Amino acid sequence: MTPTISTEGQITLPAELLNKCDWKAGDELVIVESGQGLFIRRRHRLDDLRGLTRGASTDRYRNGRDRY
């Protein structure tokens, strides 16, 4: 896979990669820069985050009265 940059600055990603990552038209992507290069990931959808903290313990969280 070798995507190229067009004269308009756009990158076309191969269908193989889009299918592997389950990316679809209209998905928002996030580009993260690091010392090793650029990483591209899909921005989390709200549905992907639902239930993520189910069963988590809140015993160690401070309440609003603990602030300054």
C-alpha positions in Angstrom: 0.0 0.0 0.0 1.5 3.3 -1.0 -1.0 6.2 -0.9 0.1 9.4 -2.6 -0.7 13.1 -2.0 -2.6 14.8 -4.8 -1.8 18.4 -6.0 -4.7 19.5 -3.8 -3.0 18.0 -0.7 -5.5 15.1 -0.4 -4.6 11.5 0.3 -6.6 8.6 -1.1 -6.5 5.6 1.2 -6.7 2.1 -0.4 -10.0 0.2 -0.1 -8.1 -2.6 1.6 -7.0 -0.3 4.5 -10.5 1.3 4.7 -12.1 -2.1 5.1 -9.5 -3.4 7.5 -10.0 -0.3 9.8 -13.8 -0.3 9.2 -13.6 3.3 8.1 -16.5 4.6 6.1 -17.3 7.7 4.1 -18.1 10.5 6.5 -16.0 9.2 9.4 -13.9 11.8 11.1 -10.2 10.9 11.5 -7.8 12.2 14.0 -4.1 12.6 13.1 -1.7 12.3 16.0 1.9 13.5 15.6 4.6 11.7 17.6 8.4 11.2 17.5 7.9 8.1 15.3 5.6 9.8 12.7 1.9 10.4 12.2 -0.8 8.1 13.4 -4.3 8.2 12.0 -7.3 6.9 13.8 -11.1 7.3 13.6 -12.6 9.8 16.0 -14.6 7.9 18.6 -18.3 7.7 17.8 -20.7 8.2 20.7 -22.0 4.7 20.2 -18.5 3.3 20.6 -18.2 4.9 24.0 -21.6 3.9 25.4 -21.2 1.5 28.4 -17.4 1.9 28.5 -17.4 2.8 32.2 -20.2 0.4 33.2 -19.2 -1.3 36.5 -16.4 1.1 37.3 -16.0 2.0 40.9 -16.2 5.7 41.8 -15.0 5.2 45.4 -11.7 6.9 44.7 -13.1 10.0 42.9 -13.3 13.3 44.8 -16.6 15.1 44.9 -17.1 18.8 44.0 -16.6 20.0 47.6 -13.0 18.8 47.5 -11.9 21.6 45.2 -9.7 24.4 46.5 
